[in-house]
Amino acid sequence: MASRPGMCRPMVRSRMSKSPNFIVAALLACGLSTPALAQQKADAKSAPRYHIGRAPTADEIRGWDIDVRPDGQGLPEGKGTVAQGEKLFMDNCSTCHGEFGEGNGRWPVLAGGKGSLTSDNPVKTVGSYWPYASTVFDYVRHAMPYGNAESFSVNEYYALVAYVLYLNDVVTDQNFELTNKNLATIKMPNEQGFVMDDRATSEKSFWQKDPCMKDCIAPVKITGRAAVIDVTPEDGKDGKPRGVE
């Protein structure tokens, strides 16, 4: 999937991944030169064939090629309102996620957590953490309802996502209709909390055409041992055992 939580740093898909420069850099990072690619193709042709299976049809490919990008590319045509999504949520999602997205038991919390990400107890919800509305749609469509994924119609998924956005005050009108035309225009509160994948520049100095395979790290020299320097003494100064009081 292209836009789930965690795809970029920390979990957002990089737009750079489609750029020609990034692709070239990635190939160089893997040490794949043109001769190497040519050799791979030659090896593939000479590999034994077992005549099992067949090429997928266009309809079969469309069945699994349902990822959605942050800019809305890949969204299926459809629509659904907050009010329609509320009923779907109550009937299919509230058992785990609570009627208001507060979560039941150890099931994930979907709403709330605003302003908590910099605290000692961050609450990562759709409203407080997720970067794009398309990420919500993509994940919900791929994975929900739990145990019965992809069982809703496209319109029902739009309605369900509209209600989840409503629970997080991202949209505030119960009559709001989410569609493939307006979903990508919705701005999530924490979009700026994510950065694009910059490994092509920030980690380029680590890339090597001929990676080290032997004696790559200098020998480690032990300068002290915990038992000797008393880093974690078993007993306190008063002779009593250390541990949870």
C-alpha positions in Angstrom: 0.0 0.0 0.0 1.4 3.5 -0.8 -0.1 5.8 2.0 -0.4 3.8 5.2 0.8 5.2 8.5 4.7 4.8 8.4 5.5 5.1 4.8 7.6 8.2 5.0 9.6 9.3 7.9 7.7 8.5 10.1 5.0 6.7 8.0 4.2 8.8 4.9 4.8 7.8 1.4 7.4 9.9 -0.4 6.5 11.7 -3.5 10.2 11.6 -4.3 9.9 7.9 -4.9 8.4 8.5 -8.3 11.0 11.0 -9.5 13.6 9.9 -12.1 16.5 11.2 -9.9 15.4 9.2 -7.0 15.0 6.0 -9.0 18.5 6.4 -10.4 19.9 7.0 -7.0 18.1 4.0 -5.7 19.5 1.8 -8.4 23.0 3.1 -7.7 22.5 2.4 -4.0 21.6 -1.2 -4.7 24.7 -1.5 -7.0 22.6 -2.2 -10.0 24.5 -1.0 -13.0 23.2 -1.5 -16.6 25.3 -4.6 -17.1 24.0 -6.1 -13.9 20.4 -5.5 -15.0 21.2 -7.0 -18.4 22.6 -10.1 -16.7 19.5 -10.4 -14.5 17.3 -10.3 -17.6 19.4 -12.9 -19.3 19.2 -15.1 -16.1 15.4 -14.7 -16.1 15.1 -15.9 -19.7 17.3 -18.9 -19.1 15.5 -19.9 -15.8 13.4 -23.1 -16.0 9.7 -22.5 -16.6 7.0 -24.7 -15.1 4.0 -23.5 -17.0 2.0 -22.9 -13.8 -0.5 -20.1 -13.6 -1.3 -17.4 -16.1 -1.1 -13.7 -16.6 -3.7 -11.7 -14.6 -6.5 -10.0 -16.5 -7.1 -6.3 -16.4 -10.1 -6.8 -14.1 -8.1 -8.9 -11.7 -5.3 -6.3 -11.5 -7.9 -3.6 -10.8 -9.2 -5.8 -7.9 -6.0 -5.4 -5.9 -4.5 -2.2 -7.4 -6.6 0.1 -5.1 -3.9 2.2 -3.3 -4.5 5.9 -3.0 -1.8 8.6 -3.0 -1.8 11.7 -0.9 -2.8 13.8 -3.9 -5.9 11.7 -4.4 -4.6 9.7 -7.3 -6.2 6.3 -7.2 -9.4 7.3 -5.5 -12.4 5.4 -6.9 -15.5 7.3 -8.0 -18.0 7.5 -5.1 -19.5 9.6 -2.3 -20.9 9.3 1.2 -22.1 11.6 4.0 -21.2 11.8 7.6 -24.8 10.8 8.6 -24.6 7.7 6.4 -21.2 6.8 7.9 -22.5 7.2 11.5 -24.9 4.3 11.1 -22.2 2.2 9.4 -19.8 2.9 12.2 -22.3 2.1 14.9 -23.2 -1.2 13.3 -19.8 -2.4 12.3 -17.0 -0.5 14.1 -18.2 0.8 17.5 -17.8 -2.6 19.2 -14.0 -2.2 18.9 -13.5 1.6 18.5 -16.3 2.9 20.7 -19.3 5.0 19.6 -17.2 8.1 19.5 -13.9 6.7 18.5 -12.7 6.5 22.1 -11.7 2.8 21.7 -12.9 -0.2 23.7 -10.5 -2.1 25.8 -7.2 -2.4 24.0 -8.7 -1.6 20.5 -7.3 1.5 18.8 -8.5 5.0 19.7 -9.6 6.8 16.6 -10.5 10.3 17.9 -9.0 12.8 20.3 -5.4 13.1 21.3 -5.1 16.7 19.9 -1.9 18.4 21.2 -0.7 15.2 22.9 2.1 14.2 20.5 4.8 16.1 22.3 3.6 14.9 25.7 4.9 11.9 27.7 1.7 10.0 26.7 1.1 10.7 23.0 -2.3 9.6 21.7 -1.9 8.8 18.0 -5.4 9.1 16.4 -6.7 9.9 13.0 -7.1 13.5 14.0 -3.9 14.0 16.0 -1.4 12.0 14.0 -2.5 10.8 10.5 -1.0 13.0 7.7 -3.6 12.8 4.9 -7.3 12.1 4.5 -6.3 9.8 1.6 -4.3 7.7 4.1 -7.4 7.2 6.2 -9.5 6.1 3.2 -6.7 3.9 1.8 -6.2 2.0 5.1 -9.9 1.7 6.0 -10.7 0.4 2.6 -7.9 -2.1 2.7 -8.3 -3.4 6.2 -11.7 -2.7 7.7 -14.0 -4.0 9.0 -11.6 -6.1 11.0 -12.0 -9.7 9.8 -14.1 -8.8 6.9 -12.0 -6.3 4.9 -13.2 -4.8 1.7 -16.8 -6.0 2.3 -18.3 -2.5 2.0 -19.2 -0.7 -1.2 -17.1 2.3 -2.3 -19.8 4.7 -1.3 -20.0 3.1 2.1 -16.3 3.5 2.6 -16.6 7.2 1.7 -19.4 7.6 4.3 -17.4 5.7 6.9 -14.3 7.9 6.4 -16.5 11.0 6.5 -17.8 10.0 9.9 -14.3 9.3 11.2 -13.2 12.7 10.1 -16.3 14.2 11.8 -15.4 12.5 15.0 -12.0 14.3 14.9 -13.5 17.7 14.0 -11.7 17.7 10.7 -15.2 18.2 9.1 -17.9 19.7 11.3 -21.1 19.4 9.2 -23.2 16.2 9.7 -24.5 16.7 6.1 -20.9 16.9 4.7 -20.5 14.6 1.7 -17.1 13.1 1.1 -16.3 12.3 -2.6 -13.4 11.4 -4.8 -13.4 15.0 -5.9 -13.0 16.7 -2.5 -11.2 14.1 -0.3 -7.7 15.2 -1.4 -8.5 18.9 -0.6 -9.0 18.1 3.1 -6.1 19.2 5.3 -5.3 17.0 8.3 -4.1 18.7 11.5 -0.7 16.9 11.6 0.3 17.0 8.0 3.2 19.2 8.8 4.4 16.7 11.4 5.8 14.5 8.6 8.7 15.0 6.2 9.4 13.6 2.8 11.8 10.7 2.5 15.2 12.5 2.0 17.5 9.5 2.1 18.6 10.2 -1.4 20.5 13.2 0.0 20.8 12.8 3.8 22.2 9.2 3.6 24.0 9.4 0.3 27.4 9.6 2.1 26.8 6.1 3.4 26.3 4.5 -0.1 29.2 2.6 -1.5 29.6 1.0 -4.8 31.7 -1.8 -3.3 30.4 -2.3 0.3 32.7 -3.5 3.0 32.3 -7.3 3.6 35.2 -8.0 6.0 36.9 -6.3 9.0 34.7 -3.2 8.5 34.7 -2.1 12.1 37.7 -1.5 14.3 38.0 -4.0 17.2 36.0 -2.9 20.3 38.1 -2.1 23.3 36.5 -2.7 26.7 37.4 0.1 29.1 35.3 -1.0 32.1 32.8 -3.6 33.3 29.5 -2.8 35.0 30.3 -5.2 37.9 33.6 -3.5 38.5 32.5 0.1 38.3 29.3 -0.6 40.2 26.8 0.7 37.5 24.0 -1.5 38.7 24.7 -2.6 42.3 22.5 -5.4 43.6 22.2 -3.8 47.0 21.7 -0.3 48.3 24.2 1.5 50.5 22.2 0.5 53.6 22.6 -3.2 52.6 18.9 -3.6 51.6 18.2 -5.2 48.2 17.5 -2.8 45.4 14.3 -3.1 43.4 10.7 -2.0 43.3 9.6 -0.8 46.7 
